[in-house]
Amino acid sequence: MAKRKRAENKKKAQLNKLKWEVADELRLDDDLSQAGDELTVREAGKIGGNMVKKLVEKGKEALGEEEKE
């Protein structure tokens, strides 16, 4: 049970890091740090959409590496 909890916490931390990286790229990091949960739908959508794009790219890269092996 403890291993699962640690793994979940690690995943949450990685997603949070990705969120901040994307917000920084979109120059929304100031808004995210100041507004927190009170971002506009447009701002939150930009961040979330770009997070999904990056996760899909990473997944494709991982699949490509598996095919090479």
N, CA, C, O and CB atoms as a CASP TS submission, in Angstrom:
PFRMAT TS
TARGET T0000
AUTHOR 0000-0000-0000
METHOD Language model
MODEL 1
PARENT N/A
ATOM      1  N   MET     1       0.821  -1.189   0.000  1.00  0.00           N
ATOM      2  CA  MET     1       0.000   0.000   0.000  1.00  0.00           C
ATOM      3  C   MET     1       0.866   1.254   0.000  1.00  0.00           C
ATOM      4  O   MET     1       0.566   2.213  -0.711  1.00  0.00           O
ATOM      5  CB  MET     1      -0.935  -0.002   1.200  1.00  0.00           C
ATOM      6  N   ALA     2       1.941   1.256   0.793  1.00  0.00           N
ATOM      7  CA  ALA     2       2.816   2.424   0.877  1.00  0.00           C
ATOM      8  C   ALA     2       3.521   2.670  -0.448  1.00  0.00           C
ATOM      9  O   ALA     2       3.735   3.819  -0.836  1.00  0.00           O
ATOM     10  CB  ALA     2       3.846   2.244   1.996  1.00  0.00           C
ATOM     11  N   LYS     3       3.883   1.595  -1.143  1.00  0.00           N
ATOM     12  CA  LYS     3       4.543   1.751  -2.441  1.00  0.00           C
ATOM     13  C   LYS     3       3.615   2.430  -3.435  1.00  0.00           C
ATOM     14  O   LYS     3       4.036   3.292  -4.205  1.00  0.00           O
ATOM     15  CB  LYS     3       4.998   0.388  -2.986  1.00  0.00           C
ATOM     16  N   ARG     4       2.355   2.035  -3.411  1.00  0.00           N
ATOM     17  CA  ARG     4       1.380   2.623  -4.328  1.00  0.00           C
ATOM     18  C   ARG     4       1.225   4.117  -4.044  1.00  0.00           C
ATOM     19  O   ARG     4       1.162   4.931  -4.965  1.00  0.00           O
ATOM     20  CB  ARG     4       0.015   1.906  -4.206  1.00  0.00           C
ATOM     21  N   LYS     5       1.165   4.461  -2.772  1.00  0.00           N
ATOM     22  CA  LYS     5       0.997   5.861  -2.362  1.00  0.00           C
ATOM     23  C   LYS     5       2.202   6.689  -2.814  1.00  0.00           C
ATOM     24  O   LYS     5       2.044   7.805  -3.307  1.00  0.00           O
ATOM     25  CB  LYS     5       0.817   5.965  -0.822  1.00  0.00           C
ATOM     26  N   ARG     6       3.407   6.134  -2.642  1.00  0.00           N
ATOM     27  CA  ARG     6       4.613   6.841  -3.083  1.00  0.00           C
ATOM     28  C   ARG     6       4.618   7.019  -4.590  1.00  0.00           C
ATOM     29  O   ARG     6       5.008   8.073  -5.091  1.00  0.00           O
ATOM     30  CB  ARG     6       5.870   6.089  -2.641  1.00  0.00           C
ATOM     31  N   ALA     7       4.187   5.995  -5.318  1.00  0.00           N
ATOM     32  CA  ALA     7       4.141   6.082  -6.776  1.00  0.00           C
ATOM     33  C   ALA     7       3.138   7.141  -7.218  1.00  0.00           C
ATOM     34  O   ALA     7       3.400   7.897  -8.154  1.00  0.00           O
ATOM     35  CB  ALA     7       3.782   4.719  -7.387  1.00  0.00           C
ATOM     36  N   GLU     8       1.988   7.196  -6.546  1.00  0.00           N
ATOM     37  CA  GLU     8       0.978   8.204  -6.876  1.00  0.00           C
ATOM     38  C   GLU     8       1.503   9.609  -6.594  1.00  0.00           C
ATOM     39  O   GLU     8       1.292  10.527  -7.387  1.00  0.00           O
ATOM     40  CB  GLU     8      -0.315   7.952  -6.081  1.00  0.00           C
ATOM     41  N   ASN     9       2.187   9.774  -5.463  1.00  0.00           N
ATOM     42  CA  ASN     9       2.747  11.078  -5.127  1.00  0.00           C
ATOM     43  C   ASN     9       3.811  11.498  -6.133  1.00  0.00           C
ATOM     44  O   ASN     9       3.914  12.673  -6.485  1.00  0.00           O
ATOM     45  CB  ASN     9       3.338  11.054  -3.721  1.00  0.00           C
ATOM     46  N   LYS    10       4.605  10.525  -6.595  1.00  0.00           N
ATOM     47  CA  LYS    10       5.643  10.819  -7.586  1.00  0.00           C
ATOM     48  C   LYS    10       5.005  11.261  -8.900  1.00  0.00           C
ATOM     49  O   LYS    10       5.475  12.207  -9.531  1.00  0.00           O
ATOM     50  CB  LYS    10       6.549   9.583  -7.814  1.00  0.00           C
ATOM     51  N   LYS    11       3.937  10.582  -9.314  1.00  0.00           N
ATOM     52  CA  LYS    11       3.242  10.947 -10.550  1.00  0.00           C
ATOM     53  C   LYS    11       2.643  12.339 -10.443  1.00  0.00           C
ATOM     54  O   LYS    11       2.722  13.128 -11.384  1.00  0.00           O
ATOM     55  CB  LYS    11       2.145   9.928 -10.874  1.00  0.00           C
ATOM     56  N   LYS    12       2.043  12.642  -9.293  1.00  0.00           N
ATOM     57  CA  LYS    12       1.460  13.973  -9.093  1.00  0.00           C
ATOM     58  C   LYS    12       2.538  15.046  -9.156  1.00  0.00           C
ATOM     59  O   LYS    12       2.329  16.111  -9.737  1.00  0.00           O
ATOM     60  CB  LYS    12       0.720  14.044  -7.745  1.00  0.00           C
ATOM     61  N   ALA    13       3.684  14.765  -8.562  1.00  0.00           N
ATOM     62  CA  ALA    13       4.785  15.727  -8.570  1.00  0.00           C
ATOM     63  C   ALA    13       5.296  15.948  -9.991  1.00  0.00           C
ATOM     64  O   ALA    13       5.611  17.076 -10.370  1.00  0.00           O
ATOM     65  CB  ALA    13       5.930  15.245  -7.662  1.00  0.00           C
ATOM     66  N   GLN    14       5.379  14.873 -10.777  1.00  0.00           N
ATOM     67  CA  GLN    14       5.840  14.995 -12.159  1.00  0.00           C
ATOM     68  C   GLN    14       4.852  15.800 -12.996  1.00  0.00           C
ATOM     69  O   GLN    14       5.261  16.630 -13.808  1.00  0.00           O
ATOM     70  CB  GLN    14       6.046  13.608 -12.778  1.00  0.00           C
ATOM     71  N   LEU    15       3.552  15.563 -12.805  1.00  0.00           N
ATOM     72  CA  LEU    15       2.545  16.329 -13.537  1.00  0.00           C
ATOM     73  C   LEU    15       2.549  17.793 -13.116  1.00  0.00           C
ATOM     74  O   LEU    15       2.364  18.683 -13.946  1.00  0.00           O
ATOM     75  CB  LEU    15       1.156  15.727 -13.319  1.00  0.00           C
ATOM     76  N   ASN    16       2.758  18.037 -11.846  1.00  0.00           N
ATOM     77  CA  ASN    16       2.828  19.415 -11.365  1.00  0.00           C
ATOM     78  C   ASN    16       4.036  20.129 -11.970  1.00  0.00           C
ATOM     79  O   ASN    16       3.948  21.298 -12.346  1.00  0.00           O
ATOM     80  CB  ASN    16       2.900  19.449  -9.824  1.00  0.00           C
ATOM     81  N   LYS    17       5.161  19.422 -12.062  1.00  0.00           N
ATOM     82  CA  LYS    17       6.366  19.993 -12.682  1.00  0.00           C
ATOM     83  C   LYS    17       6.096  20.311 -14.149  1.00  0.00           C
ATOM     84  O   LYS    17       6.473  21.376 -14.638  1.00  0.00           O
ATOM     85  CB  LYS    17       7.570  19.018 -12.553  1.00  0.00           C
ATOM     86  N   LEU    18       5.445  19.388 -14.847  1.00  0.00           N
ATOM     87  CA  LEU    18       5.106  19.608 -16.247  1.00  0.00           C
ATOM     88  C   LEU    18       4.175  20.802 -16.396  1.00  0.00           C
ATOM     89  O   LEU    18       4.329  21.598 -17.323  1.00  0.00           O
ATOM     90  CB  LEU    18       4.462  18.356 -16.846  1.00  0.00           C
ATOM     91  N   LYS    19       3.215  20.932 -15.496  1.00  0.00           N
ATOM     92  CA  LYS    19       2.283  22.066 -15.532  1.00  0.00           C
ATOM     93  C   LYS    19       3.040  23.380 -15.440  1.00  0.00           C
ATOM     94  O   LYS    19       2.766  24.311 -16.196  1.00  0.00           O
ATOM     95  CB  LYS    19       1.255  21.965 -14.389  1.00  0.00           C
ATOM     96  N   TRP    20       3.984  23.459 -14.523  1.00  0.00           N
ATOM     97  CA  TRP    20       4.744  24.695 -14.358  1.00  0.00           C
ATOM     98  C   TRP    20       5.652  24.961 -15.558  1.00  0.00           C
ATOM     99  O   TRP    20       5.840  26.117 -15.938  1.00  0.00           O
ATOM    100  CB  TRP    20       5.575  24.635 -13.078  1.00  0.00           C
ATOM    101  N   GLU    21       6.222  23.909 -16.164  1.00  0.00           N
ATOM    102  CA  GLU    21       7.052  24.080 -17.359  1.00  0.00           C
ATOM    103  C   GLU    21       6.219  24.643 -18.504  1.00  0.00           C
ATOM    104  O   GLU    21       6.645  25.570 -19.193  1.00  0.00           O
ATOM    105  CB  GLU    21       7.694  22.738 -17.775  1.00  0.00           C
ATOM    106  N   VAL    22       5.039  24.084 -18.702  1.00  0.00           N
ATOM    107  CA  VAL    22       4.156  24.547 -19.774  1.00  0.00           C
ATOM    108  C   VAL    22       3.705  25.976 -19.503  1.00  0.00           C
ATOM    109  O   VAL    22       3.687  26.804 -20.413  1.00  0.00           O
ATOM    110  CB  VAL    22       2.932  23.615 -19.916  1.00  0.00           C
ATOM    111  N   ALA    23       3.345  26.268 -18.271  1.00  0.00           N
ATOM    112  CA  ALA    23       2.923  27.629 -17.920  1.00  0.00           C
ATOM    113  C   ALA    23       4.050  28.619 -18.172  1.00  0.00           C
ATOM    114  O   ALA    23       3.807  29.737 -18.627  1.00  0.00           O
ATOM    115  CB  ALA    23       2.476  27.698 -16.446  1.00  0.00           C
ATOM    116  N   ASP    24       5.275  28.214 -17.879  1.00  0.00           N
ATOM    117  CA  ASP    24       6.427  29.078 -18.124  1.00  0.00           C
ATOM    118  C   ASP    24       6.611  29.322 -19.617  1.00  0.00           C
ATOM    119  O   ASP    24       6.866  30.452 -20.033  1.00  0.00           O
ATOM    120  CB  ASP    24       7.699  28.462 -17.527  1.00  0.00           C
ATOM    121  N   GLU    25       6.483  28.270 -20.426  1.00  0.00           N
ATOM    122  CA  GLU    25       6.614  28.409 -21.879  1.00  0.00           C
ATOM    123  C   GLU    25       5.552  29.339 -22.452  1.00  0.00           C
ATOM    124  O   GLU    25       5.819  30.093 -23.388  1.00  0.00           O
ATOM    125  CB  GLU    25       6.521  27.043 -22.550  1.00  0.00           C
ATOM    126  N   LEU    26       4.352  29.285 -21.889  1.00  0.00           N
ATOM    127  CA  LEU    26       3.245  30.123 -22.359  1.00  0.00           C
ATOM    128  C   LEU    26       3.227  31.493 -21.673  1.00  0.00           C
ATOM    129  O   LEU    26       2.337  32.309 -21.911  1.00  0.00           O
ATOM    130  CB  LEU    26       1.915  29.411 -22.123  1.00  0.00           C
ATOM    131  N   ARG    27       4.205  31.720 -20.838  1.00  0.00           N
ATOM    132  CA  ARG    27       4.305  32.962 -20.057  1.00  0.00           C
ATOM    133  C   ARG    27       3.068  33.177 -19.181  1.00  0.00           C
ATOM    134  O   ARG    27       2.611  34.304 -18.992  1.00  0.00           O
ATOM    135  CB  ARG    27       4.494  34.165 -20.996  1.00  0.00           C
ATOM    136  N   LEU    28       2.550  32.091 -18.660  1.00  0.00           N
ATOM    137  CA  LEU    28       1.410  32.149 -17.748  1.00  0.00           C
ATOM    138  C   LEU    28       1.815  31.762 -16.328  1.00  0.00           C
ATOM    139  O   LEU    28       0.964  31.614 -15.451  1.00  0.00           O
ATOM    140  CB  LEU    28       0.291  31.234 -18.240  1.00  0.00           C
ATOM    141  N   ASP    29       3.119  31.600 -16.110  1.00  0.00           N
ATOM    142  CA  ASP    29       3.571  31.168 -14.791  1.00  0.00           C
ATOM    143  C   ASP    29       3.273  32.199 -13.707  1.00  0.00           C
ATOM    144  O   ASP    29       2.978  31.830 -12.570  1.00  0.00           O
ATOM    145  CB  ASP    29       5.054  30.879 -14.825  1.00  0.00           C
ATOM    146  N   ASP    30       3.347  33.490 -14.044  1.00  0.00           N
ATOM    147  CA  ASP    30       2.990  34.517 -13.056  1.00  0.00           C
ATOM    148  C   ASP    30       1.515  34.418 -12.689  1.00  0.00           C
ATOM    149  O   ASP    30       1.141  34.519 -11.521  1.00  0.00           O
ATOM    150  CB  ASP    30       3.308  35.926 -13.595  1.00  0.00           C
ATOM    151  N   ASP    31       0.679  34.217 -13.716  1.00  0.00           N
ATOM    152  CA  ASP    31      -0.756  34.078 -13.460  1.00  0.00           C
ATOM    153  C   ASP    31      -1.036  32.853 -12.594  1.00  0.00           C
ATOM    154  O   ASP    31      -1.865  32.898 -11.686  1.00  0.00           O
ATOM    155  CB  ASP    31      -1.532  33.979 -14.784  1.00  0.00           C
ATOM    156  N   LEU    32      -0.342  31.768 -12.884  1.00  0.00           N
ATOM    157  CA  LEU    32      -0.546  30.531 -12.134  1.00  0.00           C
ATOM    158  C   LEU    32      -0.113  30.701 -10.680  1.00  0.00           C
ATOM    159  O   LEU    32      -0.791  30.225  -9.769  1.00  0.00           O
ATOM    160  CB  LEU    32       0.227  29.373 -12.786  1.00  0.00           C
ATOM    161  N   SER    33       1.001  31.370 -10.464  1.00  0.00           N
ATOM    162  CA  SER    33       1.470  31.539  -9.084  1.00  0.00           C
ATOM    163  C   SER    33       0.596  32.521  -8.305  1.00  0.00           C
ATOM    164  O   SER    33       0.413  32.359  -7.099  1.00  0.00           O
ATOM    165  CB  SER    33       2.921  32.018  -9.076  1.00  0.00           C
ATOM    166  N   GLN    34       0.058  33.533  -8.977  1.00  0.00           N
ATOM    167  CA  GLN    34      -0.763  34.526  -8.287  1.00  0.00           C
ATOM    168  C   GLN    34      -2.210  34.073  -8.131  1.00  0.00           C
ATOM    169  O   GLN    34      -2.794  34.208  -7.055  1.00  0.00           O
ATOM    170  CB  GLN    34      -0.719  35.842  -9.034  1.00  0.00           C
ATOM    171  N   ALA    35      -2.782  33.542  -9.193  1.00  0.00           N
ATOM    172  CA  ALA    35      -4.206  33.193  -9.172  1.00  0.00           C
ATOM    173  C   ALA    35      -4.450  31.789  -8.628  1.00  0.00           C
ATOM    174  O   ALA    35      -5.483  31.531  -8.010  1.00  0.00           O
ATOM    175  CB  ALA    35      -4.791  33.305 -10.570  1.00  0.00           C
ATOM    176  N   GLY    36      -3.510  30.889  -8.854  1.00  0.00           N
ATOM    177  CA  GLY    36      -3.676  29.518  -8.370  1.00  0.00           C
ATOM    178  C   GLY    36      -4.898  28.859  -8.974  1.00  0.00           C
ATOM    179  O   GLY    36      -4.944  28.617 -10.180  1.00  0.00           O
ATOM    180  N   ASP    37      -5.885  28.568  -8.147  1.00  0.00           N
ATOM    181  CA  ASP    37      -7.098  27.897  -8.611  1.00  0.00           C
ATOM    182  C   ASP    37      -8.060  28.841  -9.319  1.00  0.00           C
ATOM    183  O   ASP    37      -9.096  28.402  -9.818  1.00  0.00           O
ATOM    184  CB  ASP    37      -7.799  27.245  -7.448  1.00  0.00           C
ATOM    185  N   GLU    38      -7.742  30.111  -9.371  1.00  0.00           N
ATOM    186  CA  GLU    38      -8.654  31.087  -9.954  1.00  0.00           C
ATOM    187  C   GLU    38      -8.225  31.524 -11.356  1.00  0.00           C
ATOM    188  O   GLU    38      -8.505  32.650 -11.769  1.00  0.00           O
ATOM    189  CB  GLU    38      -8.755  32.297  -9.049  1.00  0.00           C
ATOM    190  N   LEU    39      -7.555  30.648 -12.079  1.00  0.00           N
ATOM    191  CA  LEU    39      -7.200  30.943 -13.463  1.00  0.00           C
ATOM    192  C   LEU    39      -8.468  31.018 -14.303  1.00  0.00           C
ATOM    193  O   LEU    39      -9.489  30.413 -13.975  1.00  0.00           O
ATOM    194  CB  LEU    39      -6.229  29.873 -14.029  1.00  0.00           C
ATOM    195  N   THR    40      -8.381  31.770 -15.386  1.00  0.00           N
ATOM    196  CA  THR    40      -9.518  31.773 -16.298  1.00  0.00           C
ATOM    197  C   THR    40      -9.574  30.432 -17.012  1.00  0.00           C
ATOM    198  O   THR    40      -8.585  29.701 -17.060  1.00  0.00           O
ATOM    199  CB  THR    40      -9.420  32.944 -17.318  1.00  0.00           C
ATOM    200  N   VAL    41     -10.712  30.124 -17.555  1.00  0.00           N
ATOM    201  CA  VAL    41     -10.875  28.870 -18.292  1.00  0.00           C
ATOM    202  C   VAL    41      -9.918  28.842 -19.476  1.00  0.00           C
ATOM    203  O   VAL    41      -9.344  27.799 -19.787  1.00  0.00           O
ATOM    204  CB  VAL    41     -12.339  28.696 -18.772  1.00  0.00           C
ATOM    205  N   ARG    42      -9.748  29.962 -20.126  1.00  0.00           N
ATOM    206  CA  ARG    42      -8.851  30.051 -21.280  1.00  0.00           C
ATOM    207  C   ARG    42      -7.409  29.735 -20.866  1.00  0.00           C
ATOM    208  O   ARG    42      -6.726  28.965 -21.543  1.00  0.00           O
ATOM    209  CB  ARG    42      -8.930  31.459 -21.918  1.00  0.00           C
ATOM    210  N   GLU    43      -6.946  30.325 -19.759  1.00  0.00           N
ATOM    211  CA  GLU    43      -5.578  30.082 -19.298  1.00  0.00           C
ATOM    212  C   GLU    43      -5.385  28.623 -18.893  1.00  0.00           C
ATOM    213  O   GLU    43      -4.395  27.992 -19.265  1.00  0.00           O
ATOM    214  CB  GLU    43      -5.240  31.004 -18.119  1.00  0.00           C
ATOM    215  N   ALA    44      -6.328  28.101 -18.138  1.00  0.00           N
ATOM    216  CA  ALA    44      -6.232  26.710 -17.698  1.00  0.00           C
ATOM    217  C   ALA    44      -6.281  25.760 -18.895  1.00  0.00           C
ATOM    218  O   ALA    44      -5.587  24.743 -18.915  1.00  0.00           O
ATOM    219  CB  ALA    44      -7.364  26.379 -16.707  1.00  0.00           C
ATOM    220  N   GLY    45      -7.098  26.092 -19.884  1.00  0.00           N
ATOM    221  CA  GLY    45      -7.193  25.264 -21.085  1.00  0.00           C
ATOM    222  C   GLY    45      -5.910  25.252 -21.885  1.00  0.00           C
ATOM    223  O   GLY    45      -5.507  24.215 -22.411  1.00  0.00           O
ATOM    224  N   LYS    46      -5.266  26.406 -21.976  1.00  0.00           N
ATOM    225  CA  LYS    46      -3.984  26.473 -22.688  1.00  0.00           C
ATOM    226  C   LYS    46      -2.948  25.592 -22.012  1.00  0.00           C
ATOM    227  O   LYS    46      -2.232  24.833 -22.664  1.00  0.00           O
ATOM    228  CB  LYS    46      -3.477  27.922 -22.759  1.00  0.00           C
ATOM    229  N   ILE    47      -2.883  25.707 -20.697  1.00  0.00           N
ATOM    230  CA  ILE    47      -1.899  24.918 -19.949  1.00  0.00           C
ATOM    231  C   ILE    47      -2.217  23.429 -20.074  1.00  0.00           C
ATOM    232  O   ILE    47      -1.330  22.633 -20.382  1.00  0.00           O
ATOM    233  CB  ILE    47      -1.874  25.342 -18.458  1.00  0.00           C
ATOM    234  N   GLY    48      -3.464  23.048 -19.839  1.00  0.00           N
ATOM    235  CA  GLY    48      -3.852  21.641 -19.908  1.00  0.00           C
ATOM    236  C   GLY    48      -3.686  21.053 -21.296  1.00  0.00           C
ATOM    237  O   GLY    48      -3.218  19.924 -21.442  1.00  0.00           O
ATOM    238  N   GLY    49      -4.065  21.809 -22.316  1.00  0.00           N
ATOM    239  CA  GLY    49      -3.931  21.331 -23.689  1.00  0.00           C
ATOM    240  C   GLY    49      -2.488  21.084 -24.075  1.00  0.00           C
ATOM    241  O   GLY    49      -2.172  20.087 -24.724  1.00  0.00           O
ATOM    242  N   ASN    50      -1.616  21.989 -23.677  1.00  0.00           N
ATOM    243  CA  ASN    50      -0.200  21.818 -23.988  1.00  0.00           C
ATOM    244  C   ASN    50       0.428  20.699 -23.172  1.00  0.00           C
ATOM    245  O   ASN    50       1.355  20.035 -23.635  1.00  0.00           O
ATOM    246  CB  ASN    50       0.549  23.113 -23.745  1.00  0.00           C
ATOM    247  N   MET    51      -0.071  20.488 -21.960  1.00  0.00           N
ATOM    248  CA  MET    51       0.403  19.349 -21.172  1.00  0.00           C
ATOM    249  C   MET    51       0.065  18.044 -21.883  1.00  0.00           C
ATOM    250  O   MET    51       0.895  17.137 -21.954  1.00  0.00           O
ATOM    251  CB  MET    51      -0.216  19.367 -19.754  1.00  0.00           C
ATOM    252  N   VAL    52      -1.144  17.951 -22.403  1.00  0.00           N
ATOM    253  CA  VAL    52      -1.565  16.739 -23.112  1.00  0.00           C
ATOM    254  C   VAL    52      -0.699  16.519 -24.346  1.00  0.00           C
ATOM    255  O   VAL    52      -0.278  15.394 -24.615  1.00  0.00           O
ATOM    256  CB  VAL    52      -3.052  16.830 -23.512  1.00  0.00           C
ATOM    257  N   LYS    53      -0.433  17.579 -25.095  1.00  0.00           N
ATOM    258  CA  LYS    53       0.424  17.456 -26.280  1.00  0.00           C
ATOM    259  C   LYS    53       1.792  16.897 -25.912  1.00  0.00           C
ATOM    260  O   LYS    53       2.309  16.006 -26.587  1.00  0.00           O
ATOM    261  CB  LYS    53       0.584  18.817 -26.971  1.00  0.00           C
ATOM    262  N   LYS    54       2.376  17.426 -24.833  1.00  0.00           N
ATOM    263  CA  LYS    54       3.694  16.953 -24.417  1.00  0.00           C
ATOM    264  C   LYS    54       3.648  15.498 -23.964  1.00  0.00           C
ATOM    265  O   LYS    54       4.556  14.724 -24.266  1.00  0.00           O
ATOM    266  CB  LYS    54       4.239  17.830 -23.295  1.00  0.00           C
ATOM    267  N   LEU    55       2.596  15.124 -23.242  1.00  0.00           N
ATOM    268  CA  LEU    55       2.476  13.740 -22.792  1.00  0.00           C
ATOM    269  C   LEU    55       2.311  12.790 -23.974  1.00  0.00           C
ATOM    270  O   LEU    55       2.853  11.685 -23.956  1.00  0.00           O
ATOM    271  CB  LEU    55       1.296  13.593 -21.831  1.00  0.00           C
ATOM    272  N   VAL    56       1.574  13.201 -24.994  1.00  0.00           N
ATOM    273  CA  VAL    56       1.408  12.376 -26.191  1.00  0.00           C
ATOM    274  C   VAL    56       2.744  12.229 -26.911  1.00  0.00           C
ATOM    275  O   VAL    56       3.090  11.136 -27.359  1.00  0.00           O
ATOM    276  CB  VAL    56       0.348  12.990 -27.139  1.00  0.00           C
ATOM    277  N   GLU    57       3.495  13.323 -27.025  1.00  0.00           N
ATOM    278  CA  GLU    57       4.811  13.259 -27.665  1.00  0.00           C
ATOM    279  C   GLU    57       5.730  12.293 -26.922  1.00  0.00           C
ATOM    280  O   GLU    57       6.421  11.483 -27.542  1.00  0.00           O
ATOM    281  CB  GLU    57       5.449  14.657 -27.724  1.00  0.00           C
ATOM    282  N   LYS    58       5.736  12.382 -25.591  1.00  0.00           N
ATOM    283  CA  LYS    58       6.576  11.483 -24.795  1.00  0.00           C
ATOM    284  C   LYS    58       6.143  10.034 -24.977  1.00  0.00           C
ATOM    285  O   LYS    58       6.986   9.139 -25.032  1.00  0.00           O
ATOM    286  CB  LYS    58       6.520  11.868 -23.308  1.00  0.00           C
ATOM    287  N   GLY    59       4.847   9.795 -25.071  1.00  0.00           N
ATOM    288  CA  GLY    59       4.345   8.446 -25.296  1.00  0.00           C
ATOM    289  C   GLY    59       4.769   7.898 -26.646  1.00  0.00           C
ATOM    290  O   GLY    59       5.152   6.734 -26.761  1.00  0.00           O
ATOM    291  N   LYS    60       4.699   8.743 -27.671  1.00  0.00           N
ATOM    292  CA  LYS    60       5.130   8.316 -29.004  1.00  0.00           C
ATOM    293  C   LYS    60       6.622   8.008 -29.021  1.00  0.00           C
ATOM    294  O   LYS    60       7.055   7.041 -29.647  1.00  0.00           O
ATOM    295  CB  LYS    60       4.804   9.395 -30.046  1.00  0.00           C
ATOM    296  N   GLU    61       7.403   8.832 -28.332  1.00  0.00           N
ATOM    297  CA  GLU    61       8.841   8.584 -28.257  1.00  0.00           C
ATOM    298  C   GLU    61       9.120   7.256 -27.559  1.00  0.00           C
ATOM    299  O   GLU    61       9.984   6.492 -27.990  1.00  0.00           O
ATOM    300  CB  GLU    61       9.549   9.733 -27.521  1.00  0.00           C
ATOM    301  N   ALA    62       8.395   6.987 -26.490  1.00  0.00           N
ATOM    302  CA  ALA    62       8.586   5.739 -25.756  1.00  0.00           C
ATOM    303  C   ALA    62       8.220   4.538 -26.623  1.00  0.00           C
ATOM    304  O   ALA    62       8.908   3.518 -26.598  1.00  0.00           O
ATOM    305  CB  ALA    62       7.750   5.739 -24.471  1.00  0.00           C
ATOM    306  N   LEU    63       7.141   4.658 -27.385  1.00  0.00           N
ATOM    307  CA  LEU    63       6.753   3.563 -28.281  1.00  0.00           C
ATOM    308  C   LEU    63       7.785   3.371 -29.377  1.00  0.00           C
ATOM    309  O   LEU    63       8.091   2.240 -29.755  1.00  0.00           O
ATOM    310  CB  LEU    63       5.376   3.832 -28.899  1.00  0.00           C
ATOM    311  N   GLY    64       8.322   4.463 -29.888  1.00  0.00           N
ATOM    312  CA  GLY    64       9.356   4.377 -30.915  1.00  0.00           C
ATOM    313  C   GLY    64      10.602   3.681 -30.401  1.00  0.00           C
ATOM    314  O   GLY    64      11.229   2.908 -31.124  1.00  0.00           O
ATOM    315  N   GLU    65      10.961   3.951 -29.162  1.00  0.00           N
ATOM    316  CA  GLU    65      12.124   3.304 -28.565  1.00  0.00           C
ATOM    317  C   GLU    65      11.875   1.818 -28.357  1.00  0.00           C
ATOM    318  O   GLU    65      12.793   1.014 -28.517  1.00  0.00           O
ATOM    319  CB  GLU    65      12.481   3.967 -27.237  1.00  0.00           C
ATOM    320  N   GLU    66      10.649   1.439 -28.003  1.00  0.00           N
ATOM    321  CA  GLU    66      10.317   0.024 -27.813  1.00  0.00           C
ATOM    322  C   GLU    66      10.402  -0.729 -29.132  1.00  0.00           C
ATOM    323  O   GLU    66      10.837  -1.880 -29.167  1.00  0.00           O
ATOM    324  CB  GLU    66       8.912  -0.127 -27.208  1.00  0.00           C
ATOM    325  N   GLU    67       9.987  -0.081 -30.219  1.00  0.00           N
ATOM    326  CA  GLU    67      10.011  -0.739 -31.525  1.00  0.00           C
ATOM    327  C   GLU    67      11.440  -0.985 -31.989  1.00  0.00           C
ATOM    328  O   GLU    67      11.703  -1.959 -32.694  1.00  0.00           O
ATOM    329  CB  GLU    67       9.262   0.100 -32.561  1.00  0.00           C
ATOM    330  N   LYS    68      12.363  -0.113 -31.602  1.00  0.00           N
ATOM    331  CA  LYS    68      13.763  -0.265 -31.999  1.00  0.00           C
ATOM    332  C   LYS    68      14.419  -1.448 -31.309  1.00  0.00           C
ATOM    333  O   LYS    68      15.361  -2.038 -31.837  1.00  0.00           O
ATOM    334  CB  LYS    68      14.538   1.002 -31.692  1.00  0.00           C
ATOM    335  N   GLU    69      13.918  -1.796 -30.123  1.00  0.00           N
ATOM    336  CA  GLU    69      14.530  -2.888 -29.347  1.00  0.00           C
ATOM    337  C   GLU    69      14.150  -4.223 -29.844  1.00  0.00           C
ATOM    338  O   GLU    69      14.586  -5.234 -29.293  1.00  0.00           O
ATOM    339  CB  GLU    69      14.164  -2.793 -27.920  1.00  0.00           C
TER
END
